[in-house]
Amino acid sequence: MAFFKAAAAALLASSAQGVAQQAALKNTMNPIRKVVTLLQDMQHKVIAEGEAEKDLYEKFMCYCTTGTGDLSASITAAETKMPEVTAEITVSEEKLEQSKADLAQAQTDRAAAEEAMKEASGIREKEAVAFAAVKTEAGTNTVAIAKAIAALEKGMAGSFLQTETAQVIRNLANDDKIDMAESDRQDLVAFLSQGTQYAPQSGQITGILKEMGDTMAAQLAEDTKAEEASIASYEALTAAKTKEVQALTATVEAKTTQIGELGVAIVQLKEDLSDTSATYSEDKKFLQELESSCGTKTQEWEERSKTRAEELVALADTIKVLNDDDAMDLFKKTLPGASASLVQVRVSASAERSQALSLIRAIHQKADKHLRPALDLIALVLSGKKAMNQGTFDKVIKMCDDMVVILKKEQLDDDNKKEYCSMQFDTTDDSKKALERKVADAESAIANAKEGIETTTQEIAALEVGIKELDKSVAEATEQRQAENVEYKELMASDGAAKELLGFAKNRLNKFYNPKLYKEAPKQELTEEERILVNNGGTPPPTEAPGG
């Protein structure tokens, strides 16, 4: 399309030149007119350049006004922001140091609490071992004293002194840790040394032994109470220390998270400060350059305007001098006649016609089909015998003008189509990028969902296995509990029957050996149904055994 436009323009110029040459043949060529036209073109060009430069100057000055304000606002904002960011960085760093100190303290306190729990556990274990030994010893001694008392009450002192139990009593009598009167200790030692003449009726040694048993039982009760208090104290200490460890662990985790967040925040604040500082320096430098340029731009514009006005005045004066009637008459007298240039004009017109015809034929080979008829018509006009007659070239020029109009219209349509296509490309590209982002987000969401589903599936499988195991354990425990319950019921039934049988036997023995304790069988009050049963020869229901 550009090639056709250039060719049409060349053809139009060639045709116009031929017309001008024909006009020069008729009106005698005037070179001064060319000079005047050239000067007028220069004048129009200078005016157009001045208007364009004025438009640029006004835009620049407008930018000086708005741009300076924007830069000043940006610089002011940066000057306000930088101290604030610096202060925020300082505060964040102080918080970071404090958080690190708190973390170290929490870790130290947690270690101390765990060590205290460990130490308390060691002490508790030692106390438990000591109490177990005391309890065992007290139990052994209590059993020995009980056996001794029973032997003495039965009058078996001689045989008792030969047993291991008597040796245990001797050790207790010689143990200074046993709290007892010295006279009782001596009597007991004397009895154990030569106790064959001991008379059970006196009850002195038996009383001493019973007192020793009571004292040991009381001491064991105190020791048991102390052990229980120690256990309660240990459990309270362990619970408190456990809560303390849990609280300190939560503090450690919170401080660790806070330290990480503060570290990231400090890095971001420092980057923000660096970016703001760099932008501040660039804006300040650019503002200085802009103020300098804006300050000199007005002076430069005034100087160029003054020079351009002087140039326009000179051109106007020159055009006025050359275009004056007297000057034109003078130049006509000095110009050569028409005959001097007739042959050259004809040669030039013929050459121009041949050149135009060559251009038309060259264009015809590359032109679109809908343009070829018009080009054929132009070529026919140029190659005809009346091509150089009056008005023939005017038709050619008009045809070229029409073709240029058509080409311009097509070019305008092409430009509009190009702009539309560019807009469509941009819109499509934006839509494509948006869709690609949506697809990426959807794929990420799908991956996260799949991962969540897989994790949930694994958790469900683990829970199902746990539920099955729990159900199995519950079933086993239920079966075991039911069996224990049946066994317990059978045992209770057997115990009840045994108790009734023993009560009956006891009451029967009391009837012979201790009639005072004998209980007569309670008379049974028969109901009306039971009386009818007995009267008809039936067996009355069993009565409760006497004696309970």
Salt bridges, closest charged atoms under 4 A:
GLU53 OE2 - ARG304 NE 2.06
GLU53 OE1 - ARG308 NH2 2.30
ASP55 OD2 - LYS59 NZ 3.43
GLU93 OE2 - LYS270 NZ 3.53
ASP102 OD2 - LYS255 NZ 3.39
GLU127 OE1 - ARG124 NH2 3.29
GLU153 OE2 - LYS210 NZ 3.57
GLU182 OE1 - ARG185 NE 3.78
GLU227 OE2 - ARG124 NH2 2.78
GLU244 OE1 - LYS241 NZ 3.40
ASP272 OD1 - LYS81 NZ 3.09
GLU300 OE1 - LYS297 NZ 3.86
ASP376 OD1 - HIS364 NE2 2.66
ASP402 OD2 - LYS398 NZ 3.32
GLU410 OE2 - HIS370 NE2 2.97
ASP429 OD2 - LYS433 NZ 3.50
GLU484 OE1 - ARG481 NH1 3.94
